[in-house]
Amino acid sequence: VTVIEALGHEWGEGKETKAPTCTEAGEKTYTCTRCNATKTEAIEALGHAYSEEWTVDKEATCEEAGSKS
């Protein structure tokens, strides 16, 4: 009896199956080109990208404070 070694999976490039958001991880799925088995990997959450510019929500007056965010 001669042993024939297993071929191993041949993973393709993968496809983003769930897009990441600022706070939640996404998911990328890979499919074996030989047997169609699948595996998934997490895509790291993007994190927040805050603007350095402010928006004036309420203008200040002579007697009342304003606000910006």
Secondary structure, 3 states (H helix, E strand, C coil): CCCCCCCCCCECCCEEEECCCCCCCEEEEEEECCCCCEEEEEECCCCCCCCCCCCEEECCCCCCCCEEC
